Amino acid sequence: MRILSVIVVIWLLIGVVATFQRGYFESSANNCGTAGTIALTVVAGPLNYAGVNPKVTDCKLPEPSQ
């Protein structure tokens, strides 16, 4: 179980590095699509370097009830 935890942490750290390299934290656009793209890039981890380029373009949040 410990090895699996270490693998997951390394996977996510590689995703964070890919996110910084793509400059997603430098953009001034703070919206749902940007947050989704950052989250997907982190979760994709090493797959980012294999050509996966996850992007969220259409993000529809539910409206509050009236």
Secondary structure, 3 states (H helix, E strand, C coil): CHHHHHHHHHHHHHHHHHHHHCCCCCCCCCCHHHHHHHHHHHHHHHHHHHCCCCCCCCCCCCCCCC
